[in-house]
């Protein structure tokens, strides 16, 4: 299916710029211009209030509500948890001479907004013309601090163009926002008040009792008077500001937000602690805090920038992706995870999926290992929930959820929550991948192995032996391809389980040899036996991997080759997305697949498969994949680049970096595709960069699209920083900091130093 760009943004390699206001695209822009800092995120809704189509979205990582799910069978979840829309800490209402600003009804001109990647802030400006002809230019700035988790900063600049007078500003903290996905508000007020220059409120969710303190202080040089305003779930100030024609008057607001889920902490203690934090910003300098924000981002770009020459659209696109990956997660708050929409919208309910380890983790491993470790620590922290979930499914060990915000299963579709077994193997692969690149053996022994053992126990008790084949496998499952329901021996699940068993046993051998006392303590604590280790080895050796040995094509699951064939190109564009236009059961009747399944494990364990095998499987499955998932094209692009299909690789790549910027899927209004954004980074580094990181050596085999003049990307590898630079003539790989590292480049292993390795691309034989 052809995906068509909806282009309306200015192409700038360091910013996203919108000229002119289009109400029909407002929600799309609210997603694109979102801000976040891992701890909290806020959509780019007009803080002054807007009666048109808008989603007032203010979210906090891990802050959630829940509702009961009617359950009639064992194993089906009873509570659905979701990220809850929280306080509108940007709340502002502006009026002049009794006329209130509202872009849906007010007359205005010269509208522009910018998202600045270098300074990490959102700026919006326009000229408001009042009914009596008075004109005032307003500039709104905001940023969420990357240096202080709970800090949000807001500046409004008022410039009267043809009059002098006053403007009235109501600045507040509003807990009355309706959570759109659920159609109701989930907050009540515990405490509110004003003291020490701080106006504050403490809200509590109705069901989960999650609490959020929000306190603000203002700096308004031309303030004439200020009055406290209080209402149900709201506190604020009415401020009158003097305006002088031709002069700028500023309004600065500094907000400290502090979320707490620990019910044992008393409200008085929470309020006192958060209030002290908020007091640090009484009289603060907006300029100083904004410069600190810019300094943070300057360091990010020094560490992680991908530079593309000759393609400004994709240069802007990949920087937008990197910017949002850092906004979404940077490892300062261990125990957080990455929702499918990050902190930019309510679609997917703020839940994290297997995409975190499969698609997001590589970016952090190679750019911010601290963040990568933090993501894995979320899984360790939530291990008790995974152990409980396995019991629900009559199994042992740990069954990690397909969708979660706190470690519990929050997918209310049983066919996904009970049949999609591949999250555990994604976690295990993430552990292996992280340790392989960082050499963090301490994490592996202290936390990783315990997870591996418990995940192995689940896969050892969830599978069964086939009657006729005599082989081990998994029955009644759903793999990554969600268009194949209740199948037997999904090849991806079986292969990943086999690899899990083998890696777990390898780590057991290693730890028992090199850290015997610690290993024995772990084995005793979780009752690890020699018998179950032997059982895992046996099951790995006899795992069923459906395959046609003549063609070399792996069968996605038992019977897939015999399914009715459907020419996916015959499906009218008007019927997409299929979930909205086809009856649910119709999806499962054909050999049509939603996203890579066999190709996915060939990418993850690339070193295990020959080029011939990759070509055969790519040719077979590409023609059957409709890419109904935004994650799908990147894997196809990466493999297409490897097997020499350069033009096809670029076609799959074309919308990767700009999926949200150009609203290819027509659903950016719901929030950004965060895990697909991570896949765009993979598309460049693993695709055109030819990087593979699953073997004993890092592999690089760079190619370059014909449309590009050059590109470069940095990666962190074994505590060294490596820079890869590629142009149409050649490639250079060098260490820019740290020790020399061993890397396989075009099939030859080199000890790469600061002097680097240079390769003439014309001399490289393309396989």
C-alpha positions as CSV (number, residue, x, y, z in Angstrom):
1,X,0.0,0.0,0.0
2,X,1.4,3.4,-0.9
3,X,1.8,5.8,2.0
4,X,1.4,9.5,1.0
5,X,3.0,12.4,2.9
6,X,0.8,15.2,4.2
7,X,3.4,17.9,4.0
8,X,2.8,21.2,5.6
9,X,5.8,21.9,7.8
10,X,8.9,23.9,6.7
11,X,12.0,21.8,6.2
12,X,14.7,23.1,8.5
13,X,17.5,20.8,9.6
14,X,17.5,22.0,13.2
15,X,13.9,22.8,13.8
16,X,10.3,21.9,13.0
17,X,8.5,25.0,11.8
18,X,4.8,25.6,11.0
19,X,3.8,28.8,9.2
20,X,0.1,29.7,9.5
21,X,-2.5,28.0,11.7
22,X,-4.6,25.2,10.2
23,X,-7.3,24.1,12.7
24,X,-7.8,20.8,10.8
25,X,-4.1,19.9,11.5
26,X,-4.0,21.3,15.1
27,X,-4.0,17.9,16.8
28,X,-1.3,16.6,14.5
29,X,0.9,19.6,15.4
30,X,0.1,19.1,19.1
31,X,1.7,15.7,18.8
32,X,4.7,16.8,16.7
33,X,5.5,19.8,18.9
34,X,5.2,17.9,22.1
35,X,7.8,18.2,24.8
36,X,9.1,15.7,27.3
37,X,12.0,14.8,29.6
38,X,11.3,11.1,30.5
39,X,9.6,12.1,33.8
40,X,6.8,14.2,32.2
41,X,5.5,15.1,28.9
42,X,3.1,17.7,27.5
43,X,1.4,18.1,24.2
44,X,1.6,21.3,22.3
45,X,-2.0,22.4,23.1
46,X,-2.6,26.2,23.3
47,X,-2.1,26.9,27.0
48,X,-4.4,30.0,26.8
49,X,-7.4,27.7,26.1
50,X,-8.8,26.7,22.8
51,X,-12.4,25.9,22.0
52,X,-11.5,24.1,18.8
53,X,-10.3,20.5,18.3
54,X,-7.5,19.9,20.8
55,X,-6.2,17.3,23.2
56,X,-5.0,18.8,26.5
57,X,-2.5,16.2,27.4
58,X,-0.1,16.4,30.3
59,X,1.4,13.0,31.3
60,X,3.8,11.6,33.8
61,X,5.8,8.4,33.3
62,X,4.4,5.6,35.3
63,X,1.5,7.6,36.8
64,X,-1.6,5.5,36.1
65,X,-5.2,4.8,36.8
66,X,-7.1,1.5,36.5
67,X,-10.5,0.1,35.8
68,X,-12.0,-3.3,36.3
69,X,-12.3,-5.7,33.3
70,X,-15.1,-8.2,33.4
71,X,-13.4,-11.6,33.5
72,X,-15.0,-15.0,33.3
73,X,-12.0,-17.3,32.8
74,X,-8.8,-17.9,34.6
75,X,-5.9,-16.1,33.0
76,X,-7.8,-13.1,31.7
77,X,-6.8,-9.9,33.4
78,X,-9.2,-8.3,35.9
79,X,-7.7,-4.8,35.9
80,X,-6.8,-2.5,33.1
81,X,-4.1,0.1,33.9
82,X,-3.3,3.1,31.8
83,X,-1.4,6.4,31.8
84,X,-3.7,9.0,33.1
85,X,-3.9,12.6,31.9
86,X,-2.7,14.8,34.8
87,X,-2.4,18.4,35.8
88,X,-2.5,21.2,33.2
89,X,0.5,23.0,34.6
90,X,0.6,25.4,31.7
91,X,-3.0,26.6,32.3
92,X,-3.3,30.3,31.2
93,X,-6.2,32.5,30.3
94,X,-5.6,35.9,28.7
95,X,-7.9,38.9,28.3
96,X,-7.7,42.5,27.3
97,X,-10.5,44.9,27.9
98,X,-12.8,42.0,28.7
99,X,-12.0,40.2,25.5
100,X,-10.6,36.7,25.9
101,X,-8.0,35.1,23.6
102,X,-9.2,32.0,21.8
103,X,-7.6,31.0,18.5
104,X,-10.9,29.3,17.5
105,X,-12.8,32.6,17.6
106,X,-10.3,35.4,17.9
107,X,-8.8,37.3,14.9
108,X,-5.1,36.8,14.5
109,X,-2.3,36.8,12.0
110,X,1.4,35.9,11.4
111,X,1.0,32.6,13.2
112,X,4.2,30.6,13.5
113,X,5.5,27.9,15.8
114,X,8.8,26.2,16.1
115,X,10.3,23.2,17.9
116,X,14.0,23.9,18.4
117,X,16.2,20.8,18.6
118,X,19.2,22.7,19.7
119,X,17.6,24.5,22.6
120,X,14.9,21.9,23.5
121,X,12.0,24.4,23.5
122,X,8.7,25.1,21.8
123,X,8.0,28.7,20.7
124,X,4.7,30.0,19.2
125,X,3.8,33.5,18.2
126,X,1.1,35.5,16.5
127,X,-0.5,39.0,16.4
128,X,-3.9,39.2,18.1
129,X,-6.3,41.8,16.8
130,X,-9.0,42.8,19.2
131,X,-12.5,43.8,18.1
132,X,-11.6,47.5,18.7
133,X,-8.6,47.3,16.4
134,X,-5.9,47.0,19.1
135,X,-3.1,44.7,18.1
136,X,-0.8,42.8,20.4
137,X,1.9,40.4,19.5
138,X,2.1,37.4,21.8
139,X,5.1,34.9,22.0
140,X,4.7,31.8,24.0
141,X,7.8,29.7,25.0
142,X,7.9,26.5,27.0
143,X,10.3,23.8,27.9
144,X,10.5,20.9,30.3
145,X,13.9,20.7,31.9
146,X,16.2,17.9,30.9
147,X,18.3,18.7,34.0
148,X,15.6,18.7,36.7
149,X,13.0,16.1,36.2
150,X,9.9,17.8,37.6
151,X,10.6,21.3,36.3
152,X,8.5,23.0,33.6
153,X,9.1,26.5,32.4
154,X,6.8,28.9,30.6
155,X,7.3,32.4,29.2
156,X,4.8,34.7,27.6
157,X,5.9,37.9,26.0
158,X,3.3,40.7,25.4
159,X,4.1,43.4,22.8
160,X,1.3,45.9,22.3
161,X,1.8,47.3,18.7
162,X,-0.7,50.2,18.7
163,X,-1.8,50.9,22.2
164,X,-0.9,51.0,25.9
165,X,-3.0,49.5,28.6
166,X,-3.3,46.3,30.6
167,X,-3.6,42.6,30.1
168,X,-5.1,40.2,32.5
169,X,-3.6,36.8,32.9
170,X,-5.0,33.9,34.9
171,X,-2.1,31.4,35.5
172,X,-3.1,28.2,37.2
173,X,-2.8,24.5,37.9
174,X,-5.8,22.6,36.6
175,X,-6.7,19.0,37.6
176,X,-10.2,19.1,36.0
177,X,-9.0,17.8,32.6
178,X,-11.0,15.0,31.1
179,X,-9.0,11.9,30.2
180,X,-10.2,11.6,26.6
181,X,-9.5,7.9,26.1
182,X,-11.7,7.0,29.1
183,X,-14.1,10.0,28.8
184,X,-13.8,11.1,32.4
185,X,-11.7,12.9,35.0
186,X,-9.7,10.7,37.5
187,X,-8.6,13.3,40.1
188,X,-9.6,14.9,43.3
189,X,-7.8,17.4,45.5
190,X,-6.0,16.4,48.6
191,X,-4.5,19.8,49.5
192,X,-4.0,23.2,48.0
193,X,-2.8,26.6,49.1
194,X,-0.2,29.4,48.8
195,X,2.9,30.0,50.9
196,X,6.5,31.1,50.5
197,X,5.8,32.5,47.1
198,X,4.5,29.1,45.8
199,X,0.9,28.4,44.7
200,X,0.4,24.7,44.9
201,X,-2.0,21.8,44.7
202,X,-1.8,18.1,45.5
203,X,-4.0,15.8,43.4
204,X,-4.8,12.2,43.9
205,X,-6.2,9.6,41.4
206,X,-9.5,8.1,42.4
207,X,-8.7,4.4,42.1
208,X,-4.9,3.9,42.3
209,X,-4.2,6.8,44.8
210,X,-1.3,8.0,42.7
211,X,-0.5,11.5,43.9
212,X,0.9,14.5,42.1
213,X,2.1,17.8,43.6
214,X,2.2,20.8,41.3
215,X,3.5,24.1,42.6
216,X,4.4,27.3,40.7
217,X,6.0,30.6,41.2
218,X,5.9,33.6,38.8
219,X,8.3,36.4,37.8
220,X,6.3,39.3,36.3
221,X,8.2,42.6,36.3
222,X,5.3,44.7,35.1
223,X,2.7,43.2,37.4
224,X,0.2,45.7,38.8
225,X,-1.8,43.4,41.0
226,X,-2.1,39.7,41.9
227,X,-5.0,37.8,43.4
228,X,-5.3,34.1,44.5
229,X,-8.0,32.1,42.7
230,X,-9.2,28.7,44.1
231,X,-11.8,26.3,42.8
232,X,-12.5,22.6,42.7
233,X,-9.3,20.8,41.6
234,X,-7.9,24.2,40.6
235,X,-5.6,26.9,42.0
236,X,-4.1,29.9,40.4
237,X,-3.4,33.6,40.3
238,X,-5.1,36.5,38.5
239,X,-2.3,38.9,37.4
240,X,-2.8,42.3,35.9
241,X,0.2,43.4,33.8
242,X,1.0,46.8,32.5
243,X,1.5,47.2,28.8
244,X,3.4,50.0,27.1
245,X,3.1,50.4,23.3
246,X,6.3,49.2,21.6
247,X,7.7,47.6,24.7
248,X,7.8,43.9,25.7
249,X,6.3,42.7,29.0
250,X,7.2,39.2,30.2
251,X,5.4,36.7,32.2
252,X,7.5,33.8,33.5
253,X,6.1,30.7,35.3
254,X,8.2,28.0,36.9
255,X,6.4,24.8,37.9
256,X,7.7,22.0,40.1
257,X,5.8,18.7,39.6
258,X,6.4,15.8,41.9
259,X,4.7,12.4,41.4
260,X,4.4,9.8,44.1
261,X,3.0,6.3,43.9
262,X,4.2,5.0,47.3
263,X,1.1,4.9,49.4
264,X,3.1,4.6,52.6
265,X,4.4,8.2,52.3
266,X,2.1,10.6,54.1
267,X,0.6,13.5,52.3
268,X,2.2,16.0,54.8
269,X,5.7,14.6,54.0
270,X,5.0,14.6,50.3
271,X,3.8,18.2,50.3
272,X,6.7,19.4,52.4
273,X,9.3,17.7,50.3
274,X,7.8,18.9,47.0
275,X,7.2,22.4,48.4
276,X,10.9,22.8,49.3
277,X,11.9,21.8,45.8
278,X,9.5,24.4,44.3
279,X,10.9,27.1,46.6
280,X,14.2,26.8,44.7
281,X,12.7,28.6,41.8
282,X,11.3,31.6,43.5
283,X,12.8,34.5,41.7
284,X,14.5,32.2,39.2
285,X,15.9,33.5,35.9
286,X,14.2,32.1,32.8
287,X,17.3,33.0,30.7
288,X,19.6,31.0,32.9
289,X,17.3,27.9,33.0
290,X,16.8,28.1,29.3
291,X,20.5,28.3,28.7
292,X,21.0,25.2,30.9
293,X,18.5,23.4,28.7
294,X,20.4,24.5,25.5
295,X,23.7,23.3,27.1
296,X,22.1,19.9,27.7
297,X,21.0,19.5,24.1
298,X,24.4,20.7,22.8
299,X,25.9,17.8,24.6
300,X,23.3,15.4,23.2
301,X,24.1,16.4,19.6
302,X,27.8,16.1,20.2
303,X,27.2,12.5,21.4
304,X,24.4,11.3,19.1
305,X,23.9,13.4,16.0
306,X,23.5,11.7,12.6
307,X,24.6,14.1,9.8
308,X,23.1,13.7,6.3
309,X,24.4,15.8,3.5
310,X,22.3,16.2,0.4
311,X,18.9,15.3,1.9
312,X,17.5,18.1,4.2
313,X,14.1,16.3,4.6
314,X,15.6,13.2,6.1
315,X,18.2,15.3,8.0
316,X,15.4,17.1,9.7
317,X,13.6,13.8,10.1
318,X,16.3,11.9,11.8
319,X,17.1,14.8,14.2
320,X,13.4,14.9,15.1
321,X,13.7,11.2,15.9
322,X,16.8,11.5,18.0
323,X,15.4,14.6,19.8
324,X,12.2,12.6,20.7
325,X,14.2,9.5,21.8
326,X,16.0,11.6,24.3
327,X,12.9,13.5,25.3
328,X,11.2,10.1,25.9
329,X,14.0,8.4,27.8
330,X,17.5,9.2,29.0
331,X,17.9,7.0,32.1
332,X,17.7,9.5,34.9
333,X,14.7,7.7,36.5
334,X,15.4,4.0,36.8
335,X,12.2,1.9,36.7
336,X,10.5,3.9,33.9
337,X,9.7,2.4,30.5
338,X,8.8,3.7,27.1
339,X,5.2,3.8,26.0
340,X,4.3,3.2,22.4
341,X,3.3,6.9,22.1
342,X,5.9,8.0,24.7
343,X,4.4,10.9,26.6
344,X,2.7,12.5,23.6
345,X,-0.8,11.1,23.6
346,X,-3.3,8.6,25.0
347,X,-3.4,6.0,22.2
348,X,-2.1,2.6,23.4
349,X,-2.9,4.0,26.9
350,X,0.7,4.9,27.6
351,X,1.6,1.2,27.7
352,X,5.0,-0.4,26.9
353,X,5.2,-3.3,24.5
354,X,7.9,-5.7,23.3
355,X,9.0,-2.9,21.0
356,X,11.0,-1.4,23.9
357,X,13.7,-4.2,23.9
358,X,13.4,-5.0,20.1
359,X,13.4,-1.5,18.6
360,X,14.2,1.1,21.3
361,X,16.9,-0.6,23.3
362,X,19.5,-0.6,20.4
363,X,19.4,3.2,20.2
364,X,20.2,3.6,23.9
365,X,22.8,0.8,23.9
366,X,24.8,2.6,21.3
367,X,24.1,6.2,22.4
368,X,23.3,6.2,26.1
369,X,24.2,2.9,27.8
370,X,22.9,4.3,31.2
371,X,19.5,4.6,29.7
372,X,19.7,1.1,28.2
373,X,20.5,-0.3,31.6
374,X,17.7,1.6,33.2
375,X,15.2,0.1,30.7
376,X,16.3,-3.4,31.6
377,X,16.1,-2.5,35.3
378,X,12.4,-1.8,34.7
379,X,12.0,-5.5,33.8
380,X,14.0,-6.6,36.9
381,X,11.9,-4.4,39.1
382,X,8.7,-5.8,37.6
383,X,9.9,-9.4,37.8
384,X,7.5,-10.2,40.7
385,X,4.6,-9.3,38.5
386,X,5.9,-11.5,35.7
387,X,6.1,-14.4,38.2
388,X,2.5,-13.9,39.3
389,X,1.4,-13.6,35.7
390,X,2.9,-17.0,34.8
391,X,0.9,-18.6,37.6
392,X,-2.3,-17.1,36.0
393,X,-1.4,-19.1,32.9
394,X,-0.7,-22.3,34.8
395,X,3.0,-22.0,34.2
396,X,6.2,-21.5,36.2
397,X,8.8,-18.8,36.0
398,X,8.2,-15.3,34.6
399,X,5.7,-14.3,31.9
400,X,6.3,-10.7,30.9
401,X,3.2,-8.8,29.8
402,X,2.5,-7.8,26.2
403,X,1.4,-4.3,27.4
404,X,2.2,-2.7,30.7
405,X,2.8,0.5,32.6
406,X,3.8,-0.9,36.0
407,X,4.8,-4.5,35.2
408,X,1.2,-6.0,35.3
409,X,-0.6,-7.1,32.2
410,X,-2.8,-4.3,30.9
411,X,-4.0,-5.8,27.6
412,X,-7.7,-6.7,27.8
413,X,-7.6,-8.7,24.5
414,X,-6.9,-12.3,25.7
415,X,-5.6,-13.3,22.2
416,X,-2.7,-10.9,22.7
417,X,-2.2,-11.0,26.4
418,X,-2.3,-14.8,26.7
419,X,-1.0,-15.9,23.3
420,X,1.8,-13.5,22.5
421,X,4.7,-15.1,24.3
422,X,7.6,-13.2,22.7
423,X,8.0,-10.4,25.2
424,X,10.1,-12.6,27.5
425,X,12.4,-13.6,24.7
426,X,12.7,-9.9,23.7
427,X,13.7,-9.1,27.3
428,X,16.3,-11.9,27.2
429,X,17.6,-10.7,23.9
430,X,17.8,-7.2,25.3
431,X,19.9,-8.5,28.2
432,X,22.2,-10.4,25.8
433,X,22.5,-7.4,23.4
434,X,23.3,-4.9,26.2
435,X,25.9,-7.1,27.8
436,X,27.5,-8.0,24.5
437,X,28.0,-4.3,23.6
438,X,28.8,-2.8,27.0
439,X,30.6,-5.7,28.8
440,X,28.5,-4.9,31.9
441,X,29.0,-8.3,33.5
442,X,28.0,-7.0,36.9
443,X,24.5,-6.3,35.7
444,X,24.3,-9.7,34.0
445,X,25.3,-11.5,37.2
446,X,23.4,-9.3,39.7
447,X,20.1,-9.0,37.8
448,X,20.2,-10.4,34.3
449,X,20.7,-14.0,35.0
450,X,17.9,-14.2,37.5
451,X,15.5,-12.8,34.8
452,X,16.9,-15.3,32.3
453,X,16.3,-18.2,34.6
454,X,12.8,-17.2,35.4
455,X,12.0,-16.5,31.7
456,X,13.4,-19.9,30.8
457,X,11.2,-21.6,33.4
458,X,8.2,-20.1,31.8
459,X,9.2,-21.3,28.3
460,X,10.0,-24.7,29.7
461,X,6.5,-25.1,31.1
462,X,4.5,-23.3,28.4
463,X,5.7,-25.5,25.5
464,X,4.8,-29.1,24.7
465,X,6.1,-32.0,22.6
466,X,4.4,-32.8,19.3
467,X,2.8,-36.2,18.9
468,X,4.1,-36.9,15.4
469,X,7.2,-34.8,15.2
470,X,8.5,-35.7,18.6
471,X,9.8,-32.1,18.7
472,X,9.3,-29.4,21.3
473,X,7.3,-26.2,20.5
474,X,4.6,-23.9,21.4
475,X,0.9,-24.5,20.6
476,X,-1.9,-22.0,20.6
477,X,0.2,-18.8,20.2
478,X,0.5,-15.5,18.3
479,X,3.9,-14.3,17.1
480,X,4.9,-10.8,16.1
481,X,2.7,-11.1,13.1
482,X,-0.7,-10.4,14.6
483,X,-2.6,-11.6,11.6
484,X,-2.0,-15.2,12.5
485,X,-4.0,-16.2,15.6
486,X,-3.9,-19.4,17.7
487,X,-1.2,-21.0,15.6
488,X,1.1,-23.8,16.5
489,X,4.9,-23.6,16.4
490,X,5.3,-20.0,15.4
491,X,8.9,-20.1,14.1
492,X,9.8,-16.8,15.7
493,X,8.7,-17.9,19.1
494,X,10.3,-21.3,18.8
495,X,13.6,-19.9,17.5
496,X,13.8,-17.2,20.2
497,X,13.0,-19.7,22.9
498,X,15.7,-22.0,21.7
499,X,18.2,-19.1,21.8
500,X,16.9,-18.1,25.3
501,X,17.6,-21.6,26.7
502,X,21.1,-21.7,25.1
503,X,22.0,-18.2,26.4
504,X,20.7,-18.8,29.9
505,X,22.8,-22.0,30.1
506,X,25.8,-20.2,28.8
507,X,25.5,-17.4,31.4
508,X,25.0,-20.0,34.2
509,X,28.3,-21.7,33.1
510,X,30.1,-18.4,33.0
511,X,28.9,-17.1,36.4
512,X,29.4,-20.5,38.1
513,X,33.0,-20.4,36.9
514,X,33.9,-16.7,37.5
515,X,31.7,-15.8,40.4
516,X,30.9,-19.1,42.0
517,X,29.8,-17.8,45.5
518,X,27.4,-15.3,44.0
519,X,26.0,-17.9,41.6
520,X,25.4,-20.4,44.3
521,X,23.6,-17.8,46.4
522,X,21.4,-17.1,43.5
523,X,20.8,-20.7,42.7
524,X,19.9,-21.4,46.3
525,X,17.6,-18.4,46.5
526,X,15.5,-19.4,43.5
527,X,15.9,-23.2,43.7
528,X,17.8,-23.7,40.5
529,X,18.4,-27.4,39.8
530,X,20.7,-29.3,37.5
531,X,17.6,-31.2,36.3
532,X,15.9,-28.2,34.9
533,X,19.1,-27.0,33.3
534,X,19.3,-30.4,31.6
535,X,15.7,-30.1,30.6
536,X,16.3,-26.7,28.9
537,X,19.3,-28.1,27.0
538,X,17.2,-31.0,25.8
539,X,14.3,-28.8,24.7
540,X,16.6,-26.4,22.9
541,X,18.2,-29.3,21.0
542,X,14.8,-30.6,19.9
543,X,13.0,-27.3,19.3
544,X,10.9,-27.5,16.2
545,X,11.8,-24.8,13.6
546,X,9.4,-25.2,10.6
547,X,11.4,-24.9,7.4
548,X,11.3,-26.0,3.7
549,X,14.8,-27.4,3.3
550,X,14.6,-27.3,-0.5
551,X,13.9,-23.5,-0.7
552,X,15.5,-22.5,2.6
553,X,12.3,-20.7,3.6
554,X,11.3,-20.9,7.2
555,X,7.5,-21.6,7.6
556,X,6.1,-18.9,9.9
557,X,4.1,-21.5,11.7
558,X,2.7,-25.0,11.1
559,X,0.4,-25.0,8.1
560,X,1.3,-21.4,6.9
561,X,2.5,-22.6,3.5
562,X,-1.0,-24.2,3.0
563,X,-3.0,-21.1,3.8
564,X,-5.1,-19.4,1.1
565,X,-3.0,-16.9,-0.8
566,X,-4.1,-13.3,-1.1
567,X,-2.5,-10.8,-3.4
568,X,-2.0,-7.9,-1.0
569,X,-1.7,-5.4,-3.9
570,X,-5.3,-6.2,-4.8
571,X,-6.6,-4.7,-1.6
572,X,-8.1,-1.2,-2.3
573,X,-6.3,1.6,-0.5
574,X,-9.7,2.7,0.9
575,X,-9.8,-0.5,3.0
576,X,-6.8,0.5,5.1
577,X,-6.3,0.2,8.0
578,X,-7.8,-3.3,7.8
579,X,-8.6,-3.3,11.5
580,X,-11.2,-0.6,10.7
581,X,-12.6,-2.0,7.5
582,X,-12.5,-5.8,7.7
583,X,-14.3,-8.1,10.1
584,X,-11.9,-9.2,12.8
585,X,-11.8,-12.9,11.9
586,X,-11.3,-12.1,8.2
587,X,-7.7,-11.0,9.0
588,X,-6.7,-14.5,10.0
589,X,-7.7,-16.4,6.9
590,X,-4.8,-15.8,4.5
591,X,-1.1,-16.0,4.2
592,X,-1.0,-12.2,4.5
593,X,1.1,-10.9,7.4
594,X,1.0,-7.7,9.3
595,X,4.7,-7.2,10.0
596,X,8.0,-9.1,9.9
597,X,8.0,-12.4,11.8
598,X,10.5,-14.8,10.2
599,X,12.4,-11.7,8.9
600,X,12.5,-10.3,12.4
601,X,14.5,-13.2,13.9
602,X,16.8,-13.2,10.8
603,X,17.6,-9.6,11.6
604,X,18.0,-10.2,15.4
605,X,20.3,-13.2,14.9
606,X,21.8,-12.1,11.5
607,X,25.0,-13.9,12.1
608,X,23.3,-17.3,12.1
609,X,21.9,-17.0,8.5
610,X,23.6,-17.1,5.1
611,X,22.9,-14.4,2.5
612,X,21.1,-17.0,0.4
613,X,18.7,-17.8,3.3
614,X,18.0,-14.1,3.8
615,X,17.3,-13.6,0.1
616,X,14.9,-16.5,-0.1
617,X,13.0,-15.6,3.0
618,X,12.9,-11.9,2.1
619,X,11.5,-12.6,-1.4
620,X,8.8,-14.9,0.0
621,X,7.6,-12.8,3.0
622,X,8.0,-9.3,1.6
623,X,5.3,-10.0,-1.0
624,X,2.9,-11.1,1.7
625,X,3.5,-8.2,4.2
626,X,1.1,-5.3,4.2
627,X,3.1,-3.2,6.8
628,X,0.0,-2.5,8.9
629,X,2.5,-1.8,11.7
630,X,4.6,1.3,11.6
631,X,7.5,-0.9,12.8
632,X,7.4,-3.1,9.8
633,X,9.1,-1.1,6.9
634,X,12.4,-0.5,8.8
635,X,13.2,-4.3,9.1
636,X,12.4,-4.7,5.4
637,X,14.6,-1.8,4.6
638,X,17.5,-3.1,6.7
639,X,17.4,-6.5,5.1
640,X,16.8,-5.1,1.6
641,X,20.0,-3.1,2.0
642,X,21.9,-6.2,3.1
643,X,20.9,-8.3,0.2
644,X,21.7,-5.6,-2.4
645,X,18.2,-4.2,-3.1
646,X,19.4,-0.6,-2.7
647,X,16.4,1.1,-4.3
648,X,13.9,-1.0,-2.5
649,X,15.7,-0.3,0.8
650,X,15.5,3.4,0.2
651,X,11.8,3.1,-0.8
652,X,11.0,1.5,2.6
653,X,13.2,4.0,4.3
654,X,11.7,7.1,2.6
655,X,9.0,7.7,5.2
656,X,10.8,6.2,8.2
657,X,12.3,9.4,9.6
658,X,9.2,11.5,8.6
659,X,6.4,9.1,9.6
660,X,5.0,11.6,12.0
661,X,6.3,14.9,10.5
662,X,4.4,14.1,7.3
663,X,1.6,12.2,9.0
664,X,2.0,9.2,6.6
665,X,-0.4,7.0,8.6
666,X,-2.9,9.8,9.2
667,X,-2.9,9.1,12.9
668,X,-0.1,11.4,14.2
669,X,-2.9,13.3,15.9
670,X,-3.1,10.5,18.5
671,X,0.6,10.9,19.5
672,X,4.0,10.1,18.1
673,X,5.1,6.6,17.0
674,X,7.9,6.5,19.5
675,X,9.1,3.0,18.9
676,X,8.9,3.6,15.1
677,X,11.0,6.7,15.7
678,X,13.7,4.3,17.2
679,X,13.3,2.1,14.2
680,X,14.2,5.0,11.9
681,X,17.5,5.3,13.7
682,X,18.0,1.5,13.2
683,X,17.1,2.0,9.5
684,X,20.1,4.3,9.0
685,X,22.6,2.6,11.3
686,X,21.7,-1.1,10.7
687,X,20.4,-0.5,7.2
688,X,22.7,1.9,5.3
689,X,25.5,1.6,7.9
690,X,25.3,-2.2,7.6
691,X,25.8,-2.6,11.4
692,X,25.1,-6.0,13.0
693,X,25.6,-6.4,16.7
694,X,24.5,-10.0,17.5
695,X,27.8,-11.8,17.0
696,X,31.1,-11.9,18.7
697,X,32.3,-8.8,16.8
698,X,30.5,-5.7,15.8
699,X,30.0,-5.7,12.0
700,X,29.9,-2.6,9.8
701,X,29.3,-2.8,6.0
702,X,28.3,0.7,5.0
703,X,26.5,1.6,1.8
704,X,25.1,5.0,0.8
705,X,21.8,5.9,-1.0
706,X,22.5,7.5,-4.4
707,X,20.5,10.6,-3.3
708,X,22.9,11.4,-0.4
709,X,26.2,13.1,-0.7
710,X,27.4,11.7,2.6
711,X,26.3,10.7,6.1
712,X,27.9,10.0,9.5
713,X,26.8,8.5,12.8
714,X,28.5,7.9,16.2
715,X,28.1,4.8,18.3
716,X,29.2,3.8,21.8
717,X,30.9,0.5,21.8
718,X,32.7,-1.2,24.8
719,X,33.2,2.2,26.5
720,X,34.7,3.8,23.3
721,X,33.1,6.2,20.9
722,X,33.2,5.2,17.2
723,X,32.5,7.5,14.3
724,X,31.3,6.2,11.0
725,X,31.6,8.5,8.0
726,X,30.4,7.6,4.5
727,X,30.3,9.4,1.2
728,X,29.9,8.2,-2.4
729,X,33.5,7.4,-2.7
730,X,34.4,5.7,0.6
731,X,33.8,5.0,4.2
732,X,35.9,5.9,7.3
733,X,35.5,4.2,10.7
734,X,37.5,5.6,13.6
735,X,37.6,5.8,17.4
736,X,37.1,9.4,18.5
737,X,37.4,8.6,22.3
738,X,38.4,5.6,24.4
739,X,40.5,2.6,23.5
740,X,40.9,0.8,20.2
741,X,38.1,-1.7,19.5
742,X,37.8,-4.8,17.3
743,X,35.3,-4.4,14.4
744,X,34.6,-6.5,11.4
745,X,34.4,-4.2,8.3
746,X,33.3,-5.7,5.0
747,X,34.3,-9.2,6.2
748,X,37.8,-8.3,7.6
749,X,38.4,-7.8,11.3
750,X,40.4,-4.6,12.3
751,X,41.7,-3.2,15.5
752,X,40.1,0.3,15.0
753,X,42.0,3.2,16.5
754,X,41.9,7.0,16.4
755,X,43.7,6.8,13.0
756,X,40.8,4.8,11.7
757,X,40.1,2.5,8.8
758,X,39.3,3.8,5.3
759,X,37.5,1.8,2.7
760,X,37.1,2.6,-1.0
761,X,33.5,1.7,-1.8
762,X,34.2,1.1,-5.4
763,X,36.6,-1.7,-4.4
764,X,34.0,-3.4,-2.1
765,X,32.4,-6.4,-3.7
766,X,28.7,-6.2,-3.0
767,X,27.4,-9.6,-2.2
